[in-house]
């Protein structure tokens, strides 16, 4: 997992997460390696807010 910048922006982190999710859903092997241990099947991951 990459290191965070010194002063990370929440907007930047959110955009990175969306990019990673899109890559995982397109079956990018690097993205799947990052999210797999935490979420398993990327098609079941949602970026919608939980209530």
N, C-alpha and C positions, 0 to 999 in steps of 0.2 A: 504494500500500500504506500502511495507517495506521501511525503511529508507535507504538512500544512505550511502555507506561507507564514511569515512573521505576523502579519495582520490580515487574517483571512476575512473576506467579505461574505456575508451570508448569501447574497445574490450570486456570487461566484461559485460558492459551494453548491447551491441549488442547481445552477446550470451544469456543473460537473456531474452531479447525480443524475440529472435528466439525460445527459450525454452517455453516461455509463449504462443507464437503463435501456436506452435505444440500441446501444451496441450489443448488450446482452440479448435483447429480443431478436436481433439480427444474427445471433449465434456467433458473434466474434469470440474466438477462443480466449483471448486475454480478458475480455469483460466477463465471460462466464467463469473464468478462474477466480476473479475477484468477488463476484456476487454469489457463486455457487455454494460456498460454505455457510453463507448466512441465509439465503433465500431459496436455494434449490432451483426449481423450474422458473425461468425468467418470465414465462408467459403469465404466471400467477402473481407477478409483482405489480402493484398499483402505486402511482404517485398521488393518488387522491388522499385527502385528509381523512383520518379516522375520527369517528365521533366518540 
